[in-house]
Amino acid sequence: MRVIIEKDALSVARIAARVVAQLVRARPQCVLGLATGSTPVATYQELIRMNREEGLSFARVTTFNLDEYVGLAPNHPQSYRAFMQRELFDHIDIPHEHTHVPDGRALDLEGSCERYEALIQQLGGIDLQVLGIGSDGHIAFNEPGSSLGSRTRLKSLTGETVRDNARFFGTEADVPKLAITMGVGTILESRKCLLLATGESKSRAIRDTIEGPITAQVTASALQLHRDVVVVLDEAAASRLDRRSYYAEVEQAQRAIEAGNSPS
């Protein structure tokens, strides 16, 4: 893993957006995997700025979202389709038909999940998967105990996840208890993963993900098995890491190499 520690959430967003933009410029027809939640919003805002001010075009990009609540219509304000339209898609030049979000109202949920997986493969797989992380260390809606080889499927949400998401719905009772989610195995097939975390509330999960054992109890820890992962953290999210100084040294050397200089 490449672990980048920035001073604050805004700096995290700028670094993350730069990673996405670099791929989009190099491969205009790339496939992006996208996440919802509060953490990636600032990154999406920076991408919108790049689209408007720097000519970063998404006209040929295809996207797949990680997950969606079961039972919510696409136009429900708390559906992940509505979130993505509101926070990103409506503000950039990406065709609507290039954006894909699991169908939480499909009559055949299992078949819908299989078709979602098949479409990802048909389009060549995900080039870059953007990820957030839950306070218990889950990625997408792969709750603790999820198979590390899992595929897109129906998943019951834990009480902790329901409580974490209640702030978006008003009360816990209003939060759907089921979701469709990409599996850990699906995520690991992405060519590159970009994990973002900000705030002290994510510090334990980040420590367990980066420095803990690989375990289904912390599904993000499976990213240790991936050959190309960039983790971008603010100081608060990185506060429990034991090897912070080492990560800083490695990052300094990496940036020197990228600048065409020999690391000292």
C-alpha positions as CSV (number, residue, x, y, z in Angstrom):
1,M,0.0,0.0,0.0
2,R,1.0,3.6,-0.7
3,V,-0.1,5.5,2.4
4,I,-0.3,9.3,2.0
5,I,-1.0,11.4,5.1
6,E,-2.2,14.9,4.5
7,K,-2.9,17.7,7.0
8,D,-6.6,17.9,6.6
9,A,-9.7,16.7,4.7
10,L,-9.4,19.3,1.9
11,S,-5.8,18.2,1.2
12,V,-7.0,14.6,1.1
13,A,-9.7,15.5,-1.5
14,R,-7.1,17.3,-3.7
15,I,-4.8,14.4,-3.7
16,A,-7.6,11.9,-4.4
17,A,-9.0,14.0,-7.3
18,R,-5.5,14.2,-8.8
19,V,-5.3,10.4,-8.8
20,V,-8.6,10.1,-10.6
21,A,-7.8,13.0,-13.0
22,Q,-4.5,11.4,-13.9
23,L,-6.2,8.2,-15.0
24,V,-9.1,10.0,-16.9
25,R,-6.5,12.1,-18.8
26,A,-4.4,9.1,-19.7
27,R,-7.3,6.8,-20.5
28,P,-10.4,8.8,-21.5
29,Q,-12.5,5.6,-21.8
30,C,-11.6,4.3,-18.4
31,V,-14.0,2.6,-16.0
32,L,-14.3,4.2,-12.5
33,G,-15.7,2.6,-9.4
34,L,-17.3,5.2,-7.2
35,A,-18.3,5.4,-3.5
36,T,-21.0,7.4,-1.7
37,G,-20.9,8.7,1.9
38,S,-19.6,12.0,3.3
39,T,-15.9,11.3,2.8
40,P,-15.7,11.4,-1.1
41,V,-17.9,14.5,-1.5
42,A,-15.0,16.9,-1.3
43,T,-13.1,14.8,-3.9
44,Y,-16.2,15.0,-6.2
45,Q,-16.3,18.7,-5.7
46,E,-12.7,19.0,-6.8
47,L,-13.4,16.8,-9.9
48,I,-16.3,19.1,-10.7
49,R,-14.0,22.1,-10.5
50,M,-11.4,20.4,-12.7
51,N,-14.2,19.6,-15.3
52,R,-15.3,23.2,-15.4
53,E,-11.9,25.0,-15.1
54,E,-9.3,22.6,-16.4
55,G,-11.1,20.8,-19.2
56,L,-11.1,17.4,-17.5
57,S,-13.7,15.6,-19.5
58,F,-15.8,12.6,-18.4
59,A,-17.6,12.3,-21.7
60,R,-16.1,8.8,-22.4
61,V,-15.8,7.6,-18.8
62,T,-18.0,4.8,-17.5
63,T,-18.8,4.5,-13.8
64,F,-20.0,1.8,-11.4
65,N,-21.2,2.5,-7.9
66,L,-20.4,0.2,-5.0
67,D,-23.8,-0.2,-3.5
68,E,-27.5,0.9,-3.2
69,Y,-30.2,0.5,-0.5
70,V,-32.9,-2.0,-1.2
71,G,-36.3,-0.5,-1.5
72,L,-35.4,3.1,-2.4
73,A,-36.4,4.5,-5.7
74,P,-33.7,6.2,-7.7
75,N,-35.2,9.6,-7.1
76,H,-35.5,9.1,-3.3
77,P,-33.2,11.8,-1.8
78,Q,-31.3,9.2,0.2
79,S,-30.8,6.7,-2.6
80,Y,-27.2,6.4,-3.8
81,R,-28.3,7.1,-7.3
82,A,-29.8,10.4,-6.2
83,F,-26.6,11.1,-4.1
84,M,-24.4,10.6,-7.1
85,Q,-26.5,12.8,-9.4
86,R,-26.6,15.5,-6.7
87,E,-22.9,15.3,-5.8
88,L,-21.2,14.6,-9.1
89,F,-23.0,13.4,-12.2
90,D,-25.3,16.4,-12.7
91,H,-22.3,18.7,-12.7
92,I,-19.9,17.1,-15.2
93,D,-20.1,16.0,-18.8
94,I,-20.7,12.3,-18.3
95,P,-23.6,10.7,-20.2
96,H,-26.3,9.3,-17.9
97,E,-26.2,6.0,-19.7
98,H,-22.5,5.6,-18.8
99,T,-23.3,5.7,-15.0
100,H,-24.3,2.5,-13.3
101,V,-25.8,2.1,-9.8
102,P,-27.2,-1.2,-8.4
103,D,-31.0,-1.5,-8.8
104,G,-32.4,-1.6,-5.2
105,R,-35.9,-2.1,-6.5
106,A,-35.3,-5.0,-8.9
107,L,-37.9,-7.7,-8.8
108,D,-35.1,-10.3,-9.2
109,L,-32.4,-9.0,-6.9
110,E,-30.1,-12.0,-7.4
111,G,-30.4,-11.8,-11.1
112,S,-29.8,-8.1,-11.0
113,C,-26.6,-8.6,-9.0
114,E,-25.4,-11.2,-11.5
115,R,-26.1,-8.8,-14.4
116,Y,-24.2,-6.0,-12.6
117,E,-21.1,-8.2,-12.3
118,A,-21.4,-9.3,-15.9
119,L,-21.6,-5.7,-17.2
120,I,-18.5,-4.8,-15.3
121,Q,-16.7,-7.7,-17.0
122,Q,-18.2,-6.9,-20.4
123,L,-16.7,-3.3,-20.1
124,G,-13.3,-4.6,-19.3
125,G,-13.3,-4.4,-15.5
126,I,-12.8,-1.4,-13.1
127,D,-9.7,0.6,-13.7
128,L,-9.8,2.6,-10.4
129,Q,-12.1,1.9,-7.5
130,V,-12.7,4.8,-5.0
131,L,-13.5,3.5,-1.5
132,G,-14.5,4.9,1.8
133,I,-14.4,2.9,5.0
134,G,-16.9,2.3,7.8
135,S,-16.0,2.9,11.4
136,D,-15.9,-0.9,11.9
137,G,-13.5,-1.3,8.9
138,H,-16.0,-2.4,6.2
139,I,-15.7,-1.4,2.6
140,A,-18.9,-0.9,0.5
141,F,-21.6,-2.7,2.5
142,N,-19.3,-5.7,3.1
143,E,-20.0,-5.9,6.9
144,P,-17.8,-7.7,9.3
145,G,-17.8,-11.4,8.6
146,S,-18.3,-11.0,4.9
147,S,-16.5,-13.4,2.6
148,L,-13.3,-11.9,1.2
149,G,-14.1,-13.6,-2.1
150,S,-17.7,-12.3,-2.2
151,R,-19.4,-10.9,-5.3
152,T,-22.1,-8.4,-5.9
153,R,-25.0,-9.5,-3.7
154,L,-27.8,-8.7,-1.2
155,K,-26.5,-7.9,2.2
156,S,-28.0,-7.2,5.7
157,L,-26.7,-4.1,7.4
158,T,-25.3,-4.3,10.9
159,G,-26.7,-2.2,13.7
160,E,-23.5,-0.1,13.7
161,T,-23.9,0.7,10.0
162,V,-27.6,1.6,10.5
163,R,-26.6,3.9,13.4
164,D,-23.8,5.5,11.4
165,N,-26.2,6.2,8.5
166,A,-29.1,7.4,10.5
167,R,-27.8,11.0,10.3
168,F,-28.8,11.0,6.6
169,F,-32.3,9.7,7.3
170,G,-33.2,11.4,10.5
171,T,-33.9,8.3,12.6
172,E,-32.5,4.7,12.7
173,A,-36.0,3.4,11.9
174,D,-35.9,5.1,8.5
175,V,-32.6,3.5,7.4
176,P,-33.1,0.5,5.1
177,K,-31.8,-2.7,6.6
178,L,-30.8,-4.3,3.3
179,A,-28.5,-3.2,0.5
180,I,-27.0,-4.5,-2.7
181,T,-23.2,-4.2,-2.6
182,M,-20.2,-5.1,-4.7
183,G,-18.4,-7.9,-3.0
184,V,-14.8,-7.8,-1.6
185,G,-13.8,-10.1,-4.4
186,T,-15.3,-7.8,-6.9
187,I,-13.4,-4.8,-5.4
188,L,-10.1,-6.7,-5.4
189,E,-10.4,-7.3,-9.1
190,S,-10.1,-3.5,-9.8
191,R,-6.8,-2.6,-11.3
192,K,-6.2,0.1,-8.7
193,C,-7.9,1.0,-5.4
194,L,-8.1,4.5,-3.8
195,L,-9.1,4.4,-0.1
196,L,-10.0,7.7,1.5
197,A,-10.5,8.3,5.2
198,T,-10.8,11.5,7.3
199,G,-11.5,12.1,11.0
200,E,-10.5,10.5,14.2
201,S,-13.6,8.2,14.1
202,K,-12.0,6.3,11.3
203,S,-8.6,6.0,12.9
204,R,-9.1,2.6,14.5
205,A,-10.5,1.1,11.3
206,I,-7.6,2.5,9.4
207,R,-5.0,1.1,11.8
208,D,-6.7,-2.3,11.5
209,T,-6.9,-2.1,7.7
210,I,-3.2,-1.1,7.2
211,E,-1.4,-2.7,10.1
212,G,-3.7,-5.4,11.4
213,P,-4.1,-9.0,10.2
214,I,-6.1,-9.8,7.1
215,T,-9.5,-10.8,8.4
216,A,-13.1,-11.0,7.4
217,Q,-14.0,-9.0,10.5
218,V,-12.3,-6.0,8.9
219,T,-13.1,-6.4,5.3
220,A,-11.0,-3.4,4.3
221,S,-7.9,-5.4,5.5
222,A,-8.3,-7.5,2.3
223,L,-6.8,-4.5,0.4
224,Q,-3.4,-5.7,1.8
225,L,-3.7,-8.5,-0.9
226,H,-4.1,-6.0,-3.7
227,R,-1.1,-5.0,-5.7
228,D,-1.9,-1.4,-6.3
229,V,-3.7,0.5,-3.4
230,V,-3.3,4.2,-2.6
231,V,-4.6,5.2,0.9
232,V,-5.1,8.9,1.5
233,L,-5.7,10.0,5.1
234,D,-5.8,13.2,7.1
235,E,-3.8,13.5,10.3
236,A,-6.8,12.5,12.5
237,A,-7.6,9.3,10.5
238,A,-3.8,8.4,10.6
239,S,-3.5,9.1,14.4
240,R,-3.4,5.4,15.5
241,L,-0.9,4.2,12.9
242,D,2.3,2.9,14.5
243,R,4.5,3.3,11.3
244,R,3.6,6.9,10.4
245,S,7.2,8.1,10.1
246,Y,8.0,5.2,7.7
247,Y,5.0,6.0,5.5
248,A,6.1,9.6,5.4
249,E,9.7,8.6,4.3
250,V,8.3,6.3,1.6
251,E,6.0,9.0,0.3
252,Q,8.8,11.5,0.2
253,A,10.9,9.1,-1.8
254,Q,8.0,8.3,-4.1
255,R,7.4,12.0,-4.9
256,A,11.0,12.5,-5.6
257,I,11.0,9.7,-8.1
258,E,7.8,11.1,-9.7
259,A,9.5,14.5,-10.0
260,G,12.4,12.8,-11.8
261,N,14.8,13.2,-8.9
262,S,16.8,10.5,-7.0
263,P,15.5,10.1,-3.5
264,S,18.1,11.3,-0.9
